[in-house]
Amino acid sequence: MKAIEVTNLKKSFGAFQAVRDASFMADSGEVLGLLGPNGAGKSTTISMLSGLLMPTGGDASIMGHSVTKDPEAAKKSLGVVPQDVALYPDLSARENLVFWGKMYGLRGAGLSSRVDEVLEIIGLTDRQKDHVGRFSGGMKRRVNIGAALLHKPDVVIMDEPTVGIDPQSRRHILDNVKELNQQGMTVLYTTHYMEEAAELSHHIAIMDKGRVIAYGTHDALIKMIGEQTRIDLTLNAEAEKVLDAWRAIEGVAGIDATDGKVTALVDDSNRVLPRLFDAASKANVRITSVGIQEPNLETVFLHLTGRALRD
């Protein structure tokens, strides 16, 4: 059985199409990364999967239960970690978990035992009596994750859980995802950090402007662009002075300029880079710094969209 199956999912708000014919799937027991820039449609997609929004078209299923035809059954199989922290700051970590456990229908000794287990999973057993309002952003997000695990769901959706938190808490959350997956849980993990998607995911769906523009394993996505390399350049002048000349160079597959920085996708950096310098010199533009990256998810996004995937 597919733990998650999304087929031609659509969502419109008036004339604006937030999600356009999105399709992807995840087998039971895998991590699916939903990667894309801010505004790509990731949060709208998971809002439909979790029953917060009704699709305009298409359908999706959680553990075989349609989110449009059998939404209650779909929700029972699902735990959701929202992007915004949904906790009571005047309650302790344990009190928050007890509250959400009761909302899931847990009671008595079973609830108390499960809260103990979840506190251990999120690494906050020693802080369980402290008010959540005193926690760091990263610790709050860990309690948020704990609340989604209380009823032992088959599938957990995590919507950008590491945004704006400290590196230590980020590492703890990533390790949590791996541990939960090793225990058999299916995880849909949305992010705009390509390194997170690459580290965690068995399959990755890349989303942009409401569409899923690529889907596959990390290695399969990299193979889509062959051996193309990303070059990041900083200039001492407006990029527009040299962009047309650079785009005309043989071996340049794509160019993107944002905030004074230029990203080029090239077939052979050793052959193309001297030509970039030569064209810049002829345009009276000086390249002040160069960075070269071997093929990765960033270069896949650049190849598919013509622009860089930026935070």
C-alpha angles and dihedrals in degrees: 000000000000109000090205126018122175119185124186091324115188136184126180130182103199107303093344115098106207095174123025121195094318115186130177140124143207128207120226111279100022136109114238115197117210102199127186145117123276109288094026093123099258097127092044089052094052091044087062092046091052095047098250092115130032113229118245088216143349124034145247135202135208113205089342095310116121115232089215102040102031106018096157093057090046091052093051090060093049140082118190129203104193123210090241117063110252103196139117108249094203092057126077122248090258093047091051091052092047090051093051091042090057089049087059090051098257117145144176123348092352091058093046092050093048092049088053090052094048093048088054092049094052093042098239103112091117092050098042095114095050120102112256090227088072094052126104118250091259094052091049090054090051090055088047089056090047091056090057092053100051097095093045096242122199091226130033123194116203116191109205093312096177100054113129099358134122120270094249093054090044091055091048092053093049090050089049090055091052093048093048090049092049087056090057102264120142113228129195104198120188119198145147091211107097093198090060092050091048094048099045110029134093088187130014130207112199112209130193132166092354096309133104099232098178138012131183146083119317092254093047092052092050090050089057090075098038114212098337116148130209119231120192116201134186118203136199092222142036110304092222089075092070109019097094091050092049093049089055093057114109110248096030106121098178143356129201127180122193131160095347095312127106126207118196127189110208139177096223119013093193091057100036102041096069088050090052090053092047093051091047092052091052089053091049090246122135122211106221100183139012131197125183126200127184117233113302139143090287091060091046090056091046091049092051100041106023092238138080124264100240130179 
